[in-house]
Amino acid sequence: TMQTKVQNKKRQVAFFILLMLWGEVGSESIQYSVLEETESGTFVANLTKDLGLRVGELAARGARVVFKGNRQHLQLDPQTHDLLLNEKLDREELCGSTEPCVLPFQVLLENPLQFFQASLRVRDINDHSPEFPAREMLLKISEITMPGKIFPLKMAHDLDTGSNGLQSYTISSNPHFHVLTRNRSEGRKFPELVLDKPLDREEQSRLTLTLTALDGGSPPRSGTSEIHIQVLDINDNIPEFAQELYEAQIPENNPLGSLVITVSARDLDAGSFGKVSYALFQVDDINQPFEINAITGEIRLRKALDFEEVQSYDVDVEATDGGGLSGKCSLVVRVLDVNDNAPELTMSFFISPIPENLPEIIVAVFSVSDADSGHNQQVICSIENNLPFLLRPSVENFYTLVTEGALDRESRAEYNITITVTDLGTPRLKTQQSITVLVSDVNDNAPAFTQTSYTLFVRENNSPALHIGSVSATDRDSGTNARVTYSLLPPQDPHLPLPSLVSINADNGHLFALRSLDYEALQEFEFRVGATDRGSPVLSSEALVRVLVLDANDNSPFVLYPLQKGSGPCTELVPRAAEPGYLVTKVVAVDGDSGQNAWLSYQLLKATEPGLFGVWAHNGEVRTARLLSERDAAKHRLVVLVKDNGEPPRSATATLHLVLVDGFSQPYLPLPEAAAAQAQDDSLTVYLVVALASVSSLFLLSVLLFVAVRLCRRSRAASVGRCSVPEGPFPGHLVDVSGTGTLSQSYQYEVCLMGGSGTNEFKFLKPIIPNFPPQGTEREMEETPAFPNSFPFS
C-alpha cells in the first residue's frame, strides 16, 4: 500500500538529502523469458552480472523492480539479489492472443538514481485444448448439390498461441466429404466442408460426421464437434447477400442495443424457399458482442465494447431460405477508441519530512500510464504553480518531484501537493493524487526578544526575591531548536554588583531582586540579558534592561533650623514696633526623599497667643500677623509642624521662642532666665565663639563636599543653615527650589544666643548684604524690607 511505501522510504531520508544529481539511465533493454505456469520462486536471472555491477551493489543501492500497474511479477532474492518469479504467470490472462507476450519493467537503483530497462517474455505452453462454440452443427444440403461445393463450418478456439495454437481440422472417414483448413486475415484457422460425391436423399437422408480440431502441441490437444447433415429435396436457389464483405465502425462507448449495420440477402425462389432468415454464423455466445434480427438483418450491440481488449471483430452472417439453403457474407467491425480511461499514477517512492535549507531534494518518483491509445494515451503531468517544487521527466513514463530551492520551515512547515495527470483525449480525463510534504527544522533562527530594551520599576525597600518583571524571547524554529535559555550578561560597569542585585529564571525569563533596594543609594542601573537556544549550532541574542528604583516615603522631614540641641531652643527677638508681615524668622527643613515625597509644607501647630504670628505654608517663614501692642505678652512659644507630601505623610516639629522688645539701643537684653549666669559671661562667650567657629567650618566643608557630589549627579545646590550646626551626616537634598521650605539662597543665618548660655549678644535674620562690625557695645540692626499686607499663614 501507499502507506507502507511511505514508511519504507522514510528510512532513506539521509540518502535523498545527498541525492542532488540525476543518475545515469541505462540505455539498453535486457530481455528475460520464462514459461507460463512456472512455480513462484523460480530463478530467472543473475541481475548483478547482467547489469555489470559489483557484488553487493544491488543491496547497497536499494534495488527495486517496478512493473506497470503495481503488478509485481518478479522479485529480488533478499540474500543473493537474483531475479526470481514472484507468482505463477498465465500468458493467456496477461496477454490474451497477443504474441509475443512481453511484460516491460524497470530496475530502479538509488544513490545515485539509475534506471535499467528490461522486459520479461512469457512463453506459451500447451495448456489449452481447442474448443468449438457448439458441440453439434446442423447442415442442410440439397441432393442436387454438385461435388466441389464448399460449406463453411464453425471454427474452434484455442487460447494457446504459436505452435501450441490451433493448427488443423480433420473429419471422420466418409465417402461424401472431406475438410479443408483455411486461414483468416488475422491468422485464425477455420474449417470448410467440401462435397466429394453427390448426395441422394432417397438413399441416405441424414449423415453424422465428427469434426476434430488439432493444435500443434506435443502431445497435441484436440476438440470435437458433431456435424449433422440433412439431405434436402430440390431447392435450386440459395440466398445471396448484396455484398460479400460488410465493414462497420463503432465507438467503444456506444450504448447497448445501438445499430451496428444492416445486412441484406435475397432468394430467387418462391414461396417458403424464397423467405430468408438471418443468423450469425461463427457465434461464441460468451464473447460475441453482437446480435442479429433474424427477419430484418439488423445487427445490434448486445455487450459493451472495450477497445483496450479487442480492436476489431470478424463476423460471419448466414442467410437461410425456407428450403434450408444458405448463403454467407463476412462482416468486419472495427472498434473506435474513445477516451474512456483516466491516466494512472503509480508512486514508486516518497519521502517526508525533508530538511529545510537544502536545494534540489528528491521528494518522490512516480510513473504515469493511460490504457487508451493514440492521442488519448498521451498525458501531461503537472503540479500547482505556487509551490516551490518542480516536476522533472525521467526515463519513459517516470517523473521525479524535486524542490525548486531551499525551503524555509518558519515560512511554511507543510505542503499539500496535488499531482495532476491529464491525457490529451476528448474529453480530457485526469487523475489526481495528493501528497503531504513536511519540512523538518534546522536551527537557523536566533531567539528574538519582544523588545530591544525593557524598563522595570521597583519601589525601594522591596522584599528580597521580589519578582520585578520579565523578559521574553521567541525562536521561530521548533522543538529543541526553539527552547530558549535566559542568562545575565556581565555588566559593562565593573563596579556594578549585578549578581547581588538581580537574578533571572533561565527557563521563563522572570527577573528577581535579590536584596532590598535603597533609592537614596541607587536610583537606577542597567544590565543586559541573553537568550540562547538549544540547537546546533547554538544561536543567541541580547536585550537591555533598565531598572528604575522608585522612591518610597521612608524619610521624615529633617529640621535644620531651629534645631534643639542640649542647651535648649534658639530665641528670637521681635521689636514691638514691627509692622504686620514683618519677617521674624524662618523654619528650614529638608527631606531625604524625592519628588512629591520631598515636598514640604509648614503649619503653625501651637502658639502662646494665636493670631499674633503666622507661618508661610510653602517656605516656613514666620511673620507677624498684626501690629504688636503693649498688652501682648513679652515671651511667646511657637510649635511649627513640618509635613511632607508622601503617602502616608511624615512630619516633624520645630519649637521657636520669641521675645518682644521695645528696641535694640542697649548692648544686650538680659533674659530673666539668664540672670544667674551673669558672672560667667566672658568665659562662656569665648567658648561659644570657639565652638561656633569649629562647627561652622565643619558644616561649610560638609556642604561643599555634598554640593560637589550632587553636581556630578545633576542635583540641586545646597545652602547652609543658621544658629546651630547639627552633628553627624546631613540628609540628602540640602538645596531646594524656591517655595519648598528648604534652604533658600536669598537668606543667610548666623548663630544666635542659646537660652541659658549666659551671654547677652543676639543676632537677627538679615538679607544677604554686607555685615558691618559693631560700633562700641551697640550692634546696629537692619530693618527687614516691607512685605505685602496679606500672605497665607498656617
C-alpha positions in Angstrom: 0.0 0.0 0.0 1.0 3.6 -0.3 1.3 3.9 3.4 3.7 1.0 3.5 5.8 2.6 0.8 6.0 5.9 2.6 7.1 4.2 5.8 9.8 2.2 3.9 11.0 5.4 2.2 11.3 7.4 5.4 14.3 5.2 6.4 16.0 6.6 3.3 15.8 10.3 4.2 19.6 10.6 4.7 20.2 9.2 1.2 17.9 11.5 -0.6 19.3 14.6 1.2 22.6 13.9 -0.5 20.9 12.9 -3.8 21.3 16.1 -5.8 22.2 14.9 -9.3 20.5 12.5 -11.7 21.8 9.1 -12.0 22.7 7.7 -15.3 19.9 5.9 -17.1 20.6 2.5 -18.7 20.0 2.8 -22.5 19.9 -0.9 -23.4 16.9 -3.1 -22.6 17.6 -6.5 -21.2 15.1 -9.3 -22.0 14.3 -12.4 -20.0 11.9 -15.2 -20.8 10.1 -17.7 -18.7 7.4 -20.4 -19.4 4.0 -19.7 -18.2 2.7 -21.6 -15.1 6.3 -21.8 -13.8 6.3 -22.1 -10.0 6.8 -19.0 -7.9 10.4 -18.5 -6.7 12.0 -20.0 -9.8 15.3 -18.5 -10.7 15.1 -16.1 -13.7 18.5 -14.3 -13.9 21.6 -13.2 -12.1 20.8 -9.4 -12.1 24.1 -8.3 -10.7 26.0 -10.0 -13.6 23.6 -8.8 -16.3 23.8 -5.2 -15.2 27.5 -5.3 -14.8 27.5 -4.3 -11.2 29.7 -5.3 -8.3 28.7 -8.0 -5.9 26.5 -6.4 -3.2 25.9 -3.2 -5.1 22.2 -4.1 -5.7 21.6 -4.3 -2.0 23.7 -1.2 -1.2 21.8 0.9 -3.7 18.3 -0.3 -2.7 17.5 -2.0 -6.0 13.8 -2.5 -6.8 11.8 -3.9 -9.7 8.9 -1.8 -10.9 6.2 -3.1 -13.3 3.4 -1.2 -14.8 0.2 -1.0 -12.7 2.0 -2.2 -9.5 1.9 -5.8 -10.5 5.0 -7.5 -9.0 5.6 -10.4 -11.4 9.3 -10.6 -10.3 11.1 -10.3 -7.0 14.7 -9.9 -5.8 16.1 -12.6 -3.6 16.8 -10.8 -0.2 20.2 -12.6 0.1 21.6 -13.0 -3.4 19.5 -10.4 -5.2 18.9 -12.8 -8.0 15.8 -12.2 -10.1 13.1 -14.7 -9.1 9.5 -15.3 -10.1 7.1 -13.7 -7.7 4.0 -15.7 -8.8 2.7 -18.1 -11.4 2.1 -16.4 -14.7 -0.8 -17.2 -17.0 0.1 -16.0 -20.5 -3.5 -16.1 -21.7 -4.6 -13.9 -18.7 -1.7 -11.5 -19.2 -1.7 -11.1 -23.0 -4.6 -12.9 -24.4 -4.0 -13.7 -28.1 -1.1 -11.2 -28.3 2.2 -12.9 -29.3 4.9 -12.5 -28.2 3.7 -11.8 -24.6 6.3 -9.3 -23.3 6.0 -7.5 -19.9 8.3 -4.5 -19.7 9.7 -3.5 -16.3 12.4 -1.2 -14.8 15.1 -1.9 -12.4 15.5 1.1 -10.2 18.7 1.9 -8.3 19.4 4.6 -5.8 22.4 6.6 -4.7 22.8 7.6 -7.5 19.4 7.3 -9.1 19.6 5.0 -12.1 17.1 3.1 -14.3 17.6 0.0 -16.3 15.0 -1.1 -18.9 14.2 -4.7 -19.0 11.3 -7.0 -20.2 10.0 -10.4 -19.3 8.7 -12.6 -22.1 6.2 -15.2 -21.0 6.4 -18.2 -23.3 3.3 -20.3 -24.1 2.9 -23.9 -23.1 0.2 -26.2 -24.4 -2.2 -25.9 -21.5 -5.4 -25.4 -23.5 -7.3 -27.6 -25.9 -9.2 -26.3 -29.0 -12.9 -25.8 -28.3 -15.8 -25.5 -30.7 -18.5 -23.0 -29.8 -21.1 -25.7 -30.1 -20.8 -29.4 -29.7 -23.2 -30.0 -32.6 -23.7 -28.4 -36.0 -26.6 -28.9 -38.5 -26.2 -28.6 -42.2 -29.0 -28.9 -44.7 -27.7 -29.8 -48.2 -29.8 -30.3 -51.3 -29.5 -33.5 -53.0 -28.8 -31.8 -56.3 -25.7 -30.1 -54.9 -22.8 -30.7 -57.2 -19.4 -32.1 -56.0 -16.9 -29.5 -55.1 -19.4 -27.3 -53.2 -17.9 -25.8 -50.1 -19.8 -25.5 -46.8 -18.2 -23.2 -44.2 -18.2 -24.7 -40.7 -17.9 -23.1 -37.3 -14.3 -22.8 -36.2 -12.8 -23.9 -32.9 -10.9 -21.6 -30.5 -7.6 -22.3 -28.8 -6.3 -19.9 -26.1 -2.7 -21.0 -26.7 -0.6 -19.3 -29.4 2.1 -20.2 -31.9 2.7 -23.9 -32.4 0.5 -24.6 -29.4 -2.4 -23.0 -31.0 -5.0 -24.4 -33.4 -3.3 -26.0 -36.5 -5.7 -28.1 -38.5 -9.1 -29.7 -38.8 -10.0 -33.4 -39.7 -13.3 -35.1 -40.3 -14.3 -38.7 -39.6 -13.9 -41.0 -42.6 -16.9 -40.9 -45.1 -17.5 -41.3 -48.8 -19.1 -37.9 -49.4 -17.0 -35.1 -47.7 -13.5 -34.0 -46.8 -12.5 -30.9 -44.8 -10.2 -28.1 -45.6 -8.3 -25.9 -43.2 -8.3 -22.2 -44.1 -6.6 -19.1 -42.7 -8.4 -15.9 -41.9 -6.8 -12.5 -42.3 -6.0 -12.2 -38.6 -4.3 -15.6 -38.7 -7.1 -17.7 -37.2 -7.9 -21.0 -38.9 -11.4 -22.2 -39.8 -12.8 -25.4 -41.5 -14.6 -25.8 -44.7 -16.5 -28.9 -45.7 -16.1 -30.0 -49.3 -18.6 -32.2 -51.1 -16.8 -35.0 -52.9 -19.7 -37.2 -54.0 -23.3 -36.2 -54.7 -25.9 -37.0 -52.1 -29.0 -39.0 -52.6 -31.8 -38.2 -50.2 -33.6 -41.4 -51.1 -30.5 -43.4 -50.4 -29.5 -41.6 -47.2 -31.4 -38.6 -45.8 -29.1 -37.9 -42.8 -25.4 -38.2 -42.2 -23.4 -37.6 -38.9 -19.7 -36.7 -39.1 -17.2 -35.8 -36.4 -15.1 -32.7 -36.9 -11.8 -32.6 -35.0 -9.6 -29.5 -34.3 -6.0 -30.2 -33.5 -3.3 -27.9 -32.0 0.4 -28.2 -32.6 1.5 -29.1 -29.0 3.4 -32.1 -28.0 1.5 -34.2 -27.4 -1.3 -32.4 -29.4 -4.6 -31.5 -27.9 -7.9 -31.7 -29.7 -11.6 -30.7 -29.6 -14.5 -32.2 -31.5 -18.0 -31.3 -32.7 -20.6 -33.4 -34.4 -21.9 -32.3 -37.8 -25.4 -33.5 -38.6 -26.2 -33.3 -42.3 -29.8 -33.3 -43.5 -30.3 -34.0 -47.2 -32.9 -31.7 -48.7 -35.2 -32.0 -51.6 -34.5 -29.8 -54.6 -34.3 -26.1 -53.9 -32.2 -24.7 -56.7 -31.6 -21.1 -55.5 -29.7 -20.1 -52.5 -29.9 -16.7 -50.7 -27.3 -14.2 -51.9 -26.1 -11.2 -50.0 -25.8 -7.8 -51.6 -22.2 -7.7 -50.5 -19.8 -10.4 -49.8 -17.9 -8.2 -47.3 -19.5 -5.6 -45.0 -17.4 -3.2 -42.9 -18.6 -1.1 -40.0 -17.0 1.2 -37.3 -18.4 1.6 -33.9 -17.1 3.7 -30.9 -16.4 1.6 -27.9 -18.7 3.6 -25.7 -21.8 3.0 -27.9 -24.8 2.0 -25.7 -26.2 -1.5 -25.7 -28.8 -2.0 -28.4 -27.3 0.5 -30.8 -27.4 -0.4 -34.5 -24.1 -1.5 -36.0 -25.1 -2.3 -39.6 -27.9 -3.9 -41.6 -27.2 -6.8 -44.0 -29.5 -7.9 -46.8 -29.9 -11.1 -48.8 -32.4 -12.2 -51.4 -33.6 -15.7 -52.7 -35.0 -16.0 -56.2 -37.1 -19.0 -55.2 -40.8 -18.5 -54.5 -42.8 -19.5 -51.5 -41.1 -20.8 -48.4 -37.9 -21.4 -50.4 -37.7 -17.7 -51.1 -38.1 -16.5 -47.5 -34.8 -15.6 -45.9 -33.8 -15.6 -42.2 -30.5 -14.3 -40.8 -28.2 -15.6 -38.2 -24.6 -15.1 -37.1 -22.6 -18.0 -38.2 -19.5 -18.1 -36.1 -21.2 -17.4 -32.8 -19.3 -17.5 -29.5 -22.1 -16.9 -27.1 -19.7 -15.9 -24.3 -17.6 -13.4 -26.2 -19.9 -12.4 -29.1 -20.9 -8.7 -28.5 -23.4 -8.6 -31.4 -26.9 -10.0 -32.2 -28.8 -10.0 -35.4 -32.5 -9.7 -36.1 -33.4 -12.9 -38.0 -36.1 -11.1 -40.1 -34.6 -7.6 -40.8 -30.9 -8.4 -40.8 -30.1 -5.6 -38.3 -27.0 -6.2 -36.3 -27.1 -4.5 -32.9 -24.7 -4.3 -29.9 -25.6 -6.6 -27.1 -22.4 -6.4 -25.0 -20.3 -3.4 -24.1 -17.1 -3.0 -26.2 -13.7 -2.2 -24.9 -11.1 -1.0 -27.4 -8.3 -1.9 -24.9 -9.3 -5.6 -25.1 -10.4 -6.1 -28.7 -9.9 -3.6 -31.5 -11.8 -5.4 -34.3 -14.3 -8.3 -34.8 -14.7 -10.6 -37.9 -18.3 -11.8 -38.0 -19.9 -14.3 -40.5 -23.5 -13.8 -41.3 -25.7 -16.6 -42.8 -28.9 -16.2 -44.7 -31.1 -19.3 -44.9 -34.2 -19.8 -47.1 -37.2 -21.9 -46.3 -35.7 -24.8 -48.1 -32.7 -24.9 -46.0 -30.3 -23.4 -48.5 -28.0 -20.7 -47.1 -25.6 -18.0 -48.2 -22.8 -16.3 -46.3 -21.2 -13.0 -46.0 -18.4 -11.6 -43.8 -18.7 -8.5 -41.6 -15.6 -6.7 -40.2 -16.5 -4.4 -37.2 -13.7 -2.0 -36.2 -13.9 -0.7 -32.6 -13.0 3.0 -32.3 -11.1 4.1 -29.3 -12.7 6.8 -27.1 -11.1 8.5 -24.2 -12.7 6.4 -21.5 -9.7 5.5 -19.4 -8.3 8.1 -17.0 -4.5 8.1 -16.6 -3.0 6.1 -13.8 -0.3 7.3 -11.4 2.0 4.8 -9.6 4.1 6.1 -6.8 7.5 4.3 -6.7 8.8 6.1 -3.6 8.1 9.2 -1.5 9.9 10.8 1.5 8.6 13.1 4.2 9.7 15.1 6.1 12.5 16.8 4.2 15.0 19.2 5.8 14.9 22.9 5.2 17.7 25.0 3.7 18.9 22.3 1.2 18.1 22.8 -2.5 17.0 20.2 -5.1 15.9 17.4 -2.7 14.2 14.5 -4.5 10.8 14.1 -2.8 9.0 11.5 -4.9 9.5 9.3 -8.0 6.4 8.0 -9.8 5.2 6.7 -13.2 2.1 7.5 -15.3 0.3 5.5 -17.9 -3.0 5.5 -19.9 -4.8 2.4 -21.1 -6.2 4.3 -24.2 -4.4 4.5 -27.5 -3.1 7.2 -29.8 -3.8 10.7 -28.8 -6.0 9.5 -26.0 -2.9 7.8 -24.5 -0.7 10.9 -24.4 -0.5 12.5 -21.0 0.8 15.6 -19.3 1.8 15.9 -15.7 1.6 19.0 -13.5 1.5 20.4 -10.0 0.3 23.8 -8.7 2.3 26.8 -9.9 2.6 28.5 -6.4 4.6 25.7 -4.8 8.4 25.6 -4.6 8.6 22.2 -6.3 9.4 21.0 -9.8 8.4 18.0 -11.9 11.2 16.6 -14.0 10.5 13.9 -16.6 12.8 10.9 -16.4 13.1 7.7 -18.4 10.0 6.8 -20.4 6.9 7.5 -18.3 8.7 8.3 -15.0 8.7 11.6 -13.3 10.7 13.0 -10.3 9.4 15.6 -7.9 12.2 17.8 -6.5 12.3 21.0 -4.5 12.9 24.1 -6.6 15.2 25.7 -4.0 15.9 25.7 -0.3 12.8 25.6 1.8 12.1 27.7 5.0 10.2 25.8 7.6 9.5 29.0 9.5 7.7 30.4 6.5 5.8 27.2 5.8 6.2 23.8 7.5 3.8 21.7 5.4 3.0 21.5 1.7 -0.1 19.7 0.3 0.9 18.9 -3.3 -1.6 17.7 -5.8 -0.1 15.8 -8.8 -2.4 16.0 -11.8 -2.1 13.7 -14.7 -4.2 14.7 -17.7 -4.5 12.9 -21.1 -4.9 14.7 -24.4 -8.1 12.9 -25.4 -11.5 14.4 -25.9 -12.9 14.9 -23.4 -9.8 15.2 -21.3 -9.6 12.8 -18.4 -7.4 13.4 -15.4 -6.2 11.7 -12.3 -5.1 13.5 -9.2 -3.0 12.3 -6.2 -2.3 14.4 -3.2 0.7 14.0 -1.0 1.7 16.0 2.1 5.3 17.0 2.4 6.5 18.1 5.9 9.6 20.3 6.3 11.9 19.4 9.2 13.5 22.1 11.3 17.1 23.3 11.1 18.4 25.7 13.7 18.7 28.8 11.5 16.9 31.4 13.7 18.3 33.1 16.7 16.0 33.9 19.6 14.4 37.3 19.3 13.4 39.5 22.3 9.9 41.0 22.1 11.6 44.4 22.9 15.1 45.6 22.3 15.1 47.2 25.8 13.0 46.8 28.9 12.3 49.4 31.6 11.4 48.0 35.0 10.2 50.0 38.1 10.9 48.8 41.6 9.9 50.6 44.7 12.6 50.9 47.3 12.6 48.9 50.5 11.3 45.9 48.5 11.4 42.4 50.0 14.3 40.2 48.8 13.4 37.7 45.9 10.7 40.0 44.7 9.6 39.4 41.1 10.3 42.7 39.4 9.5 41.9 35.8 10.1 39.5 32.9 11.9 39.5 29.6 10.6 37.3 26.8 12.3 36.0 23.6 10.8 33.7 21.0 12.6 31.4 18.5 10.9 30.8 15.1 12.5 27.3 15.0 10.7 24.3 16.5 11.4 21.6 19.0 14.8 21.7 20.8 15.9 24.5 18.4 13.2 26.7 19.8 13.8 26.2 23.5 15.2 29.4 25.0 17.5 29.7 28.0 17.9 33.1 29.6 21.0 34.4 31.4 22.5 37.6 32.8 25.4 39.0 30.8 28.5 40.6 32.5 27.7 44.3 33.2 29.6 46.9 31.3 30.2 48.8 34.6 32.7 46.7 36.5 31.6 48.4 39.8 28.0 47.3 39.5 27.4 44.3 41.8 24.9 42.8 39.4 25.0 39.2 40.8 23.9 40.6 44.2 21.2 42.8 42.8 19.1 40.7 40.5 18.8 37.1 39.2 16.9 35.6 36.2 15.0 32.4 35.8 16.8 30.6 33.0 13.6 28.9 31.7 11.0 31.7 31.7 13.0 35.0 31.9 11.5 36.2 35.2 13.7 38.7 37.0 14.0 38.9 40.8 15.5 41.5 43.1 17.9 39.7 45.4 18.1 42.3 48.1 16.2 45.4 49.3 17.0 48.5 47.2 17.5 52.0 48.6 16.6 54.8 46.4 18.8 57.2 48.2 21.8 54.9 47.5 20.9 53.7 44.0 18.4 55.3 41.8 18.8 53.2 38.6 21.1 50.6 37.0 21.3 48.9 33.6 22.3 45.4 32.6 21.9 43.1 29.6 20.2 39.7 29.4 20.9 37.0 26.8 18.6 34.4 25.2 20.2 31.3 23.9 18.6 28.4 22.0 19.5 24.7 22.4 20.0 23.9 18.8 23.2 23.1 16.9 24.8 25.5 16.2 23.8 27.5 19.3 22.3 30.9 18.4 21.7 33.8 20.8 20.6 37.4 21.2 20.6 40.0 23.9 18.4 42.9 25.2 19.0 45.8 27.5 17.2 46.0 30.9 16.9 49.3 32.8 15.8 49.2 36.4 14.4 52.4 37.9 14.2 52.5 41.7 11.1 54.4 42.9 11.3 56.5 46.0 9.2 55.5 49.0 8.3 57.9 51.6 10.7 56.5 54.2 12.3 59.7 55.4 10.7 62.2 57.8 11.4 65.9 57.3 14.6 67.0 59.0 14.6 70.4 60.6 17.8 72.3 60.0 16.7 75.4 61.8 15.8 75.8 64.6 17.5 72.6 65.9 17.2 72.0 69.6 20.4 70.5 71.0 21.3 70.0 74.6 21.2 73.6 75.8 17.7 74.4 74.5 16.0 76.1 71.6 17.0 79.4 69.9 15.4 82.6 71.0 14.4 85.3 68.5 13.9 89.0 69.4 11.0 90.8 67.8 10.6 94.6 68.0 7.2 95.7 69.2 7.2 98.3 66.5 7.2 95.7 63.8 4.6 96.1 61.1 2.2 93.3 60.0 4.1 90.9 57.8 7.4 91.5 59.5 9.8 88.6 58.9 10.6 87.2 62.3 12.5 84.1 61.3 12.3 81.1 59.0 11.9 77.4 59.7 14.3 75.5 57.5 13.8 71.7 56.8 14.8 69.1 54.3 13.5 65.7 53.3 15.8 62.8 52.1 13.1 61.5 49.7 12.5 62.8 46.2 9.6 64.0 44.1 6.4 64.7 45.9 7.6 62.8 48.9 10.1 65.7 49.4 7.5 68.5 49.0 7.3 70.2 52.4 4.5 72.3 53.9 4.6 74.3 57.2 1.8 74.8 59.7 1.6 76.6 63.0 0.7 73.8 65.4 0.7 75.7 68.7 1.2 79.3 69.8 1.2 81.2 73.1 -1.1 83.8 71.6 -2.9 82.6 68.5 -3.3 85.1 65.7 -0.2 87.1 66.6 2.2 85.2 64.3 1.7 83.2 61.2 3.8 80.6 59.2 4.0 80.7 55.4 2.9 77.3 54.3 5.3 76.9 51.4 8.6 78.3 52.7 8.3 78.2 56.5 8.7 82.0 57.0 7.4 83.2 60.4 5.9 86.7 60.1 3.8 89.0 62.3 0.1 88.8 61.6 -0.9 92.2 63.1 0.5 95.1 64.9 2.1 94.4 68.3 0.9 96.2 71.4 1.9 96.7 75.0 -0.7 94.2 76.0 0.9 91.4 74.2 3.0 89.1 76.3 6.7 89.5 76.1 7.6 85.9 75.6 6.0 83.5 73.0 6.5 79.9 72.2 5.6 78.6 68.7 5.5 75.0 67.6 5.7 74.6 63.8 4.6 71.3 62.1 6.7 70.4 59.0 4.9 67.8 56.9 5.9 66.1 53.6 3.6 65.2 50.7 4.1 61.4 50.8 1.6 58.7 51.4 1.3 58.3 54.3 2.7 61.7 55.1 5.6 62.0 57.6 6.2 65.1 59.8 8.5 66.8 62.3 8.1 69.8 64.6 10.2 72.8 65.4 9.9 75.0 68.5 10.6 78.7 68.4 10.9 81.1 71.4 10.2 84.7 70.6 10.8 87.7 72.9 9.0 91.0 72.2 11.4 94.0 72.9 10.8 97.7 72.7 14.1 98.5 71.0 17.8 97.5 70.5 19.7 100.5 71.9 21.1 98.5 74.8 24.1 96.4 74.1 22.2 93.3 75.2 19.0 92.4 76.7 19.4 90.0 79.6 16.8 87.3 79.7 15.1 86.6 83.0 16.3 83.0 82.8 19.9 84.2 82.4 20.2 86.4 85.5 22.0 83.7 87.5 24.7 83.3 84.7 25.9 86.9 84.5 29.1 86.0 86.4 30.2 83.6 83.7 29.5 85.8 80.6 33.0 86.3 79.5 34.3 82.7 79.7 31.1 81.3 78.1 31.3 83.8 75.3 34.8 82.7 74.5 33.8 79.1 74.5 30.8 79.8 72.3 32.9 81.7 69.7 35.4 78.8 69.5 32.7 76.2 69.2 30.8 78.2 66.7 33.9 78.6 64.5 34.6 74.9 64.7 31.1 73.8 63.9 30.7 76.4 61.1 33.9 75.2 59.5 32.9 71.6 59.7 29.5 72.4 58.4 30.8 74.5 55.5 33.2 71.7 54.5 30.4 69.2 54.6 28.2 71.4 52.5 30.9 72.0 49.9 31.6 68.2 49.6 27.9 67.5 49.3 27.4 70.1 46.6 30.3 68.7 44.6 28.9 65.2 44.7 25.4 66.4 43.8 26.6 68.4 40.9 28.2 65.3 39.5 24.8 63.6 39.7 22.9 66.5 38.3 21.4 67.5 41.6 20.5 70.8 43.1 22.8 73.2 45.0 22.9 73.3 48.8 22.7 76.1 51.3 23.8 76.4 54.9 21.7 76.9 58.0 21.6 79.3 60.8 22.2 79.2 64.5 23.3 75.7 65.3 25.0 73.1 63.1 23.7 69.5 63.6 26.3 66.9 64.3 26.7 63.8 62.1 25.8 63.4 58.4 23.3 65.7 56.8 20.2 64.3 54.9 20.3 64.5 51.2 18.9 67.3 49.0 20.0 70.1 51.3 19.2 72.6 48.5 15.7 73.3 47.5 14.0 75.3 44.8 12.1 78.4 45.8 8.9 77.8 47.7 9.5 74.3 49.1 10.6 75.4 52.6 14.2 74.0 52.5 17.3 76.2 52.4 16.8 79.3 50.3 19.6 81.2 48.6 18.1 84.5 49.4 19.0 84.4 53.2 21.9 83.6 55.3 21.8 82.7 59.0 24.1 83.3 61.8 24.5 81.7 65.2 22.1 83.2 67.8 22.2 83.2 71.5 21.1 79.9 73.1 18.8 80.3 76.0 20.8 79.9 79.2 24.1 80.5 77.7 24.9 83.4 79.8 25.7 85.8 77.0 23.8 89.0 76.2 24.6 89.1 72.5 21.8 88.4 69.9 21.8 88.4 66.1 18.7 88.6 63.8 17.8 87.3 60.4 19.1 89.6 57.8 19.1 89.8 53.9 22.3 88.9 52.2 24.1 92.3 52.4 27.5 93.1 53.9 27.8 92.8 57.7 29.3 95.8 59.3 31.3 95.3 62.6 29.6 96.5 65.8 30.4 100.1 67.0 31.3 100.1 70.6 28.9 98.0 72.6 25.9 98.6 70.4 25.0 96.4 67.4 23.2 98.0 64.5 20.1 96.4 63.4 18.9 96.5 59.9 15.3 96.5 59.3 13.7 93.9 57.0 12.2 95.3 53.8 8.5 95.7 53.8 6.3 92.8 52.7 2.7 92.7 51.3 0.0 93.3 53.8 -1.6 89.9 53.3 0.0 86.5 52.9 -1.1 82.9 53.7 -0.5 81.6 57.2 -0.9 78.2 58.5 
